Amino acid sequence: MKRALYKDLINWKNSKKRKPLLLQGARQVGKTYLINELYNNIKNKR
């Protein structure tokens, strides 16, 4: 499953001037899923 914000998170991760990430939103919209996918992507690329 892909989320619309996934590409934005990848761009944030690759940015040289990134700031700390705060992910806010309503309950049960996939915030944790999105962060877990980003982590798994980073972990698998190592």
KOLMI-986111 format. One record per residue: chain; residue in three letters; x, y, z of N, C-alpha, C in turn. Coordinates in nm, 2 decimals, padded with zeros to 4 digits. Layout:
<rs>
R ch  aa    nxx    nyy    nzz   caxx   cayy   cazz    cxx    cyy    czz
R  A ALA      X      Y      Z      X      Y      Z      X      Y      Z
...
</rs>
This chain:
<rs>
R ch  aa    nxx    nyy    nzz   caxx   cayy   cazz    cxx    cyy    czz
R  A MET  00.09 -00.12  00.00  00.00  00.00  00.00  00.09  00.12  00.00
R  A LYS  00.06  00.22 -00.09  00.14  00.34 -00.09  00.06  00.46 -00.04
R  A ARG  00.12  00.54  00.03  00.06  00.66  00.08  00.10  00.78  00.00
R  A ALA  00.01  00.88 -00.01  00.04  01.00 -00.09  00.16  01.08 -00.04
R  A LEU  00.19  01.07  00.09  00.30  01.14  00.15  00.43  01.07  00.15
R  A TYR  00.43  00.95  00.10  00.56  00.87  00.11  00.67  00.94  00.03
R  A LYS  00.64  00.99 -00.09  00.74  01.06 -00.17  00.79  01.18 -00.10
R  A ASP  00.70  01.25 -00.03  00.74  01.37  00.05  00.84  01.33  00.16
R  A LEU  00.81  01.22  00.22  00.91  01.17  00.33  01.04  01.13  00.27
R  A ILE  01.04  01.07  00.15  01.17  01.04  00.09  01.25  01.16  00.05
R  A ASN  01.18  01.26  00.00  01.24  01.39 -00.03  01.30  01.46  00.10
R  A TRP  01.22  01.45  00.21  01.26  01.50  00.34  01.39  01.43  00.38
R  A LYS  01.39  01.30  00.37  01.51  01.22  00.42  01.63  01.25  00.34
R  A ASN  01.62  01.28  00.21  01.73  01.30  00.12  01.78  01.45  00.12
R  A SER  01.70  01.54  00.19  01.73  01.68  00.19  01.86  01.70  00.28
R  A LYS  01.94  01.79  00.24  02.06  01.83  00.32  02.02  01.92  00.44
R  A LYS  01.92  02.00  00.42  01.88  02.09  00.53  01.75  02.05  00.60
R  A ARG  01.73  01.92  00.62  01.61  01.88  00.68  01.60  01.91  00.83
R  A LYS  01.48  01.93  00.87  01.45  01.96  01.01  01.39  01.84  01.08
R  A PRO  01.38  01.83  01.21  01.31  01.72  01.27  01.17  01.70  01.22
R  A LEU  01.13  01.57  01.21  01.00  01.54  01.15  00.89  01.53  01.26
R  A LEU  00.79  01.60  01.24  00.67  01.59  01.32  00.55  01.55  01.23
R  A LEU  00.50  01.44  01.26  00.39  01.38  01.18  00.26  01.39  01.26
R  A GLN  00.17  01.47  01.22  00.05  01.49  01.29 -00.07  01.46  01.20
R  A GLY -00.18  01.42  01.27 -00.30  01.39  01.19 -00.40  01.32  01.27
R  A ALA -00.52  01.29  01.21 -00.63  01.23  01.28 -00.59  01.08  01.32
R  A ARG -00.67  01.02  01.40 -00.65  00.88  01.44 -00.68  00.79  01.32
R  A GLN -00.60  00.69  01.31 -00.62  00.58  01.22 -00.62  00.62  01.07
R  A VAL -00.52  00.71  01.04 -00.51  00.75  00.90 -00.38  00.69  00.84
R  A GLY -00.29  00.62  00.91 -00.17  00.56  00.86 -00.04  00.63  00.89
R  A LYS -00.04  00.70  01.00  00.09  00.77  01.04  00.19  00.67  01.07
R  A THR  00.16  00.58  01.16  00.26  00.48  01.20  00.30  00.39  01.08
R  A TYR  00.21  00.35  01.00  00.24  00.27  00.88  00.34  00.34  00.79
R  A LEU  00.31  00.47  00.77  00.40  00.55  00.69  00.54  00.56  00.74
R  A ILE  00.56  00.58  00.87  00.69  00.58  00.93  00.76  00.45  00.93
R  A ASN  00.68  00.34  00.95  00.74  00.20  00.94  00.79  00.17  00.80
R  A GLU  00.71  00.21  00.70  00.75  00.19  00.56  00.88  00.27  00.53
R  A LEU  00.89  00.39  00.58  01.01  00.47  00.56  01.13  00.40  00.62
R  A TYR  01.11  00.35  00.75  01.22  00.29  00.82  01.26  00.16  00.74
R  A ASN  01.17  00.08  00.70  01.20 -00.04  00.63  01.27 -00.01  00.50
R  A ASN  01.24  00.09  00.43  01.30  00.13  00.31  01.45  00.17  00.34
R  A ILE  01.47  00.24  00.44  01.61  00.28  00.48  01.69  00.16  00.52
R  A LYS  01.63  00.07  00.60  01.70 -00.04  00.65  01.74 -00.14  00.54
R  A ASN  01.65 -00.16  00.45  01.68 -00.25  00.34  01.78 -00.20  00.24
R  A LYS  01.80 -00.07  00.23  01.90 -00.01  00.14  02.04 -00.02  00.19
R  A ARG  02.06 -00.05  00.32  02.19 -00.06  00.38  02.26 -00.19  00.34
</rs>
